[in-house]
Amino acid sequence: MPKQAPNRQQWTRDEEASHCMCCRRAAFTMLMRRHHCRRCGRVVCYACSTHRIRIPELYDELEVRICNDCAASSTAGKDQGDGTSSERSATSGQVSKSSGRSDSCKWQLSGIITHDKLLREEFSYEHAPSVALSLSILRNHVEQRSCVDLLLFHCRKLEKLIVPNPEVDYGLVAKMINCLAFAAKVRGAPGELENIREHSEIIMAVVQQGCESLIPTGPLNNHNLRKLADALVEAEHWTLALEVHLKCGFATTGVMAAHGLACLRAGCYDAAREKFAHCMTRLSSEQLNSSICKNMFGVASTEAVLLPRKRPQRGPALLQEILQLIAAIPQVQTQPETLHRASLIRSSNTSLASLFTRRREPYVQQRPLQEPALNIMNALAGLKNLAKGQYGGQMPASEESRRQERGFEESLHYVLTYGSHADILTFLMRREELRAALRYWQHQQLDADLFIQHIFYPQLANGSLNVLMDELQQLDDAQFTAWRLPLLQTCRHLEQQQQLSSLYQLQLLLKDPIRASMTCVKFYALQCENFQKLHANAQHLLAALRHLQGELDMAEWEHLQRQQVRRNSVSSTASVRGACFAMQMDARALNGHINTIRRQLEVAKFLDKCEREQPPDEPLRTIQTLKQIRLESSRGTLPTLFEGAADRIQICILILMCGKNIDEGFGLAYGIMQDFKLAAIKVFGATAKYLSRNQRLGEVERLLDCIGSNNGGGISTESDEILSIAINAAVHSSAPETKQMLDRLIKRIGSVELRVSSYIYIGQLKSAYLLANKHERLADIRRILRQAELTGQVHIKRLCEMKLQLSAVPTPL
C-alpha cells in the first residue's frame, strides 16, 4: 500500500491486467468485471474489493472502494496504534464492509455540486448492467425520439464490442443488442435498427453453434457478413451457413453446391442429388432419363420415338466439377462378405435401413446402396484381406459391369438432368461408350458440329477412327446412308482446317478413292518452293493415280456386269454398288483425271531437270521466269495442271522458256495445250513476249519454226500475231543485234498490214513507206505521214505527201 492514495491517472490500466492483482485467480470477463482500488490503484475483482474507506484528500466524505490487501493494512495499522500522522491523514475514517441496507441510501444526491459530481463519478453497478432495468428506467422518459436515438447509440456502441476478444461474451452482447433494438423498434425506430437486430440474431446463432472464432473483425456490414458466410461454408457448418445466407439475402446456390460436393466426397449420393437440385436448372425428368438410357444402351424392347429436347449450348460449370469429383472417387466393388454382414446388422442399425429401401431408377439393376457406413465396412474388410496377403488383382471390368458402377450411374444422372448435348456426348466418349454416343446423337437429331467436335475428334485423337467406322456400319449399313450428312460435314471441316492427313485417313476408311485422290493432290503441292521439291512429292500423285485407276477398273467391271444383267433381265437396271457414300464418276472423267496426273508428273520431271542442270550459284530460272509471268499476281504457290487455265498457260510458258532450247519442251507444252484445249495465241504469244523481253529474239524464230512444223509448214495468222507481239515487246531493247533480228522477224510476217504496222512501231518509216507504196496502201501511207510529222522525218513526209497528191489526181478518161 503506497503512502499516498493515487489519483485516476496513476491507476493501473485495464488492458494491463487479465487476472485479479489481489487474489491472482479470477480472470476478467464480461461478467467478472474489473474494479480499481482507490488506495493502491490496482485492478481487482469484486470479491477482493468489498471494503470501503474515506479518503478526504481525493473523495471528500464519500466512501470509495479499496482492495482486501489495503483494507487489511489499514485495519492492522489502526489496531497497533503506531501509525504515523501521514498515514492517519491518508486513511482517515473507519474501514466499512458493503451492505445492502447502507447501499440503498448511500448513492443519494445532496444538492452540493462538488459532492454530487464525485458521487456520479464513483457510482457503478456491482454486477453486469441489466438491460431490463435500463429499459424500465427509460420507460419513464417522455420524449420517444430521444429514447430511440439513445437506444441506437448504445446498439452501435455494443456492436463495437464484437471483436476477437476472449473476455467478450458474444452471446450476451448479441442478446443485449437484440433487446435494445426491439425496444427501439416498438418506439418507431428507423429501418437501420432492424438490420442491427438481424445482425444480433446472426451472432447469437453463430455463438450457439460454437463458431465465435469465425466472426470477422470490424463492423457487421455486407462485406464482413459475406466473409462470415464464406467462413461457415469452409468450416462445413452447412445449416448455420444457409441460415446466414438467407438472413443476409445472399444467394444460397454456393452453400448448396459446397454441401453437395461434400456429400459426394463422403459417399452420400442421395443427399448430394437433393442439394444439387437447388443449384442447377433441371432439364429432364427421371422418366425421360430412363427412356434416353434405354435407347442409348439398346435395352429397350421396341425402339421408342424420342422427340429432340432443347438444351443449352453449355452446361453449368458446377456440372464439370461434379463429374471430375465423381471420377476421382475410387469405385470399389462391395465384397460379398461385407454385404452379408450388413444384412445381419440391418435390424439393429437403423442407419443402414436405407440400403434396402432406396428407390432406384428403372433402367438400373436393383442393388445395395454404397452409403458411407457400407463404404467404411468395405474398406475395413479390404484392410483385413491385405493383412492376410490376399491382394486380389483387379480384373478388367466388362461393359455391363462398368455401367452398373455407382460412379457411372451418378455421372449419367447429372449429365442427363442438367447437362447440354455436348456434355452428354463428352461424358459418354470419356467412358468409352461410343455406340451409346452415336445412338444419342442420332435419336436426338443433333447438329453435325457436335458429331465432329465430341465424337469424331476424340476418336481421331485416340487413333480409333476404324472403330468409329465399324460402329457406324453396324448402326446403319455398309454405305453409311444415314450418316452421309455428318460425314460430309466432317470432311468439309477437316479440309477447311487444313487437316489433310486426318481427312485422307477418313476418306480411306470410308472407301472413297476419288476424294482420297483429291486429297493426295493437295498433299502434292503443299509447301513446295521450287519444282525440285514438287518432283520429290511425286509419291502423292502416284497414290492418287492408284486410287483413280482402281476406281476406273471398278467402273469398267460394273459396266460389264450391267451389260450382262441387261441380257438376262430387262427390268434390272440398277447399279451393282447401289447408293454409296463415295463420290461417283464415269470412266471418261476418270480417264481425264488420270491423264492430268500423268501430265503433271511429266511437267514436274521436266522442270526439275531444268533446275538441276542450272549452275548452283545462279538463281533458279524457273522461279525468276515465274515472277515475271506473275508480275500482276500475288500468288506464292507453284502452278500445277490441277488448277485453272491461267496456271496451265503459265506451265506451258515455263516449259518453253526454261529448257535448253525451244525444241526440248515444245512437244510437252503442245501436248498440254491439246489436252486442255488452251488457245495457241495465249501460250505462244506470251512466250514470244517474254523471250523478247529477255533478249532471246533468236528463239522466237525457232518457236515459229516449231509452230510451222506442227501446222504442216504453212504460215498462219497466229504466227503473224506472235511475231507482232514479239516485235512490240523488243522495241525498247538497246542490244546492237536487236535491229537485225527485228528486220528478220518483220520479213517473216505474212500480212502486209501487220508488216507495215511493225515497221511504224519500231520507227523504220522508210521501210514502211516502201512496203505501203508497193502495195498501194494509202491508209497506211497516211499513218506513216502522221508518224513522220511527229518524229520530224521531213524526207519521209514529202514522199508521203507526193504519193497522196498523185493518188488524188483523177485519171483521164
QUICORBEL-V872044 format. One record per backbone hydrogen bond with DSSP energy under -1.0 kcal/mol. CO is the residue of the C=O (numbers start at 0). NH is the residue of the N-H. Records with the same first field share a line. If there is no record, write none. Layout:
BEGIN
CO->NH / NH
END
This chain:
BEGIN
6->9
7->10
12->15
13->16
17->27
19->23
25->19
30->32
31->28
34->43
36->40
40->11
41->36
42->20
43->34
45->48
47->67
49->97
50->65
51->95
52->63
54->57 / 58
55->59
58->61
63->52
64->37
66->70
67->71
68->72
69->73
70->74
71->75
72->76
73->77
74->78
75->79
76->80
83->87
84->88
85->89
86->90
95->51
98->102
99->103
111->115
112->116
113->117
114->118
115->119
116->120
117->121
118->122
129->133
130->134
131->135
132->136
133->137
134->138
136->139
137->140
142->146
143->147
144->148
145->149
146->150
147->151
148->152
149->153
150->154
151->155
152->156
153->157
154->158
155->159
157->160
158->161
160->162
164->167
166->29
167->169
168->172
169->173
170->174
171->175
172->176
173->177
174->178
175->179
176->180
177->181
178->182
179->183
180->184
181->185
182->186
183->188
184->187
189->192
190->194
191->195
192->196
193->197
194->198
195->199
196->200
197->201
198->202
199->203
200->204
201->205
202->206
203->207
204->208
205->210
206->209
210->213
211->214
218->220
220->224
221->225
222->226
223->227
224->228
225->229
226->230
227->231
228->232
229->233
230->234
231->236
232->235
235->237
236->240
237->241
238->242
239->243
240->244
241->245
242->246
243->247
244->249
251->255
252->256
253->257
254->258
255->259
256->260
257->261
258->262
259->263
260->264
261->265
262->267
263->266
266->268
267->271
268->272
269->273
270->274
271->275
272->276
274->277
275->278 / 279
284->288
285->289
286->290
287->291
288->292
289->293
290->294
291->295
292->296
293->298 / 299
316->320
317->321
318->322
319->323
320->324
321->325
322->326
323->327
324->328
334->338
335->339
336->340
337->341
338->342
339->343
340->344
344->348
348->351
349->352
351->354
352->355
353->357
360->363
368->370
370->374
371->375
372->376
373->377
374->378
375->379
376->380
377->381
378->382
379->383
380->384
381->385
382->386
383->387
384->389
385->388
388->390
397->401
398->402
399->403
401->404
404->408
405->409
406->410
407->411
408->412
409->413
410->414
411->415
412->416
413->417
414->418
416->282
419->423
420->424
421->425
422->426
423->427
424->428
425->429
426->430
427->432
428->431
432->436
433->437
434->438
435->439
436->440
437->441
438->442
439->443
440->445
446->450
447->451
448->452
449->453
450->454 / 455
451->456
454->458
455->459
456->460
457->461
458->463
463->467
464->468
465->469
466->470
467->471
468->472
469->473
470->474
471->475
476->479
480->483
482->486
483->487
484->488
485->489
486->490
487->491
488->492
489->493
490->494
491->495
492->496
493->498
494->497
497->499
498->502
499->503
500->504
501->505
502->506
503->507
504->508
505->509
506->511
507->510
511->515
512->516
513->517
514->518
515->519
516->520
517->521
518->522
519->523
520->524
522->525
529->533
530->534
531->535
534->537
536->539
537->541
538->542
539->543
540->544
541->545
542->546
543->547
544->548
545->549
546->550
547->551
548->552
549->553
550->554
551->555
552->556
553->557
554->558
555->559
556->560
557->561
558->562
559->563
560->564
561->565
562->566
563->567
564->568
585->589
586->590
587->591
588->592
589->593
590->594
591->595
592->596
593->597
594->598
595->599
596->600
597->601
598->602
599->603
600->604
601->605
602->606
603->607
604->608
605->609
606->610
607->611
608->612
614->617
619->623
620->624
621->625
622->626
623->627
624->628
625->629
627->630
629->632
639->642
643->647
644->648
645->649
646->650
647->651
648->652
649->653
650->654
651->655
652->656
653->657
661->665
664->668
665->669
666->670
667->671
668->672
669->673
670->674
671->675
672->677
678->682
679->683
680->684
681->685
682->686
683->687
684->688
685->689
686->690
687->691
688->692
689->693
690->695
691->694
696->700
697->701
698->702
699->703
700->704
701->705
702->706
703->707
704->708
705->709
706->710
707->712
715->719
716->720
717->721
718->722
719->723
720->724
721->725
722->726
723->727
724->728
725->729
729->732
734->737
736->740
737->741
738->742
739->743
740->744
741->745
742->746
745->748
750->754
751->755
752->756
753->757
754->758
755->759
756->760
757->761
758->763
762->764
763->767
764->768
765->769
766->770
767->771
768->772
769->773
770->774
771->776
776->780
777->781
778->782
779->783
780->784
781->785
782->786
783->787
784->788
785->789
786->790
787->791 / 792
791->793
792->796
793->797
794->798
795->799
796->800
797->801
798->802
799->803
800->804
801->805
802->806
803->807
804->808
END
